[in-house]
Amino acid sequence: KGVKGGVRINKSLDEVSLRDLVGAIDNIEEIDRCVLGFSRCNSNDPCILHSYWLDPKTMINSMLSGKNLEELAKKTNISNL
């Protein structure tokens, strides 16, 4: 951790997914939990919103896992990540 709160990444940017980054600063597992907070919500015992949350959850997980920091840096024209 840097003096001003920054961090240094010890991997190549193409090895760090956005899911890795989000997981380092937030609880990424929250995405996979019941949107209403029920502990027993699953495909066998779904809450009322379970089927509505499946597609967005899948899209979020796919997007975060499918992109890496190198792609993000190129897209935003940041050369010194």
Long-range contacts (C-beta under 8 A, 24 or more apart in sequence): 9-69, 9-81, 12-70, 13-68, 13-69, 13-70, 13-73, 13-81, 14-68, 14-69, 14-70, 14-71, 15-68, 16-68, 16-69, 17-64, 17-65, 17-66, 17-67, 17-68, 17-69, 18-63, 18-64, 18-65, 18-67, 18-68, 18-69, 18-72, 19-61, 19-64, 19-65, 21-69, 22-64, 28-64, 31-57, 31-60, 31-61, 32-57, 32-61
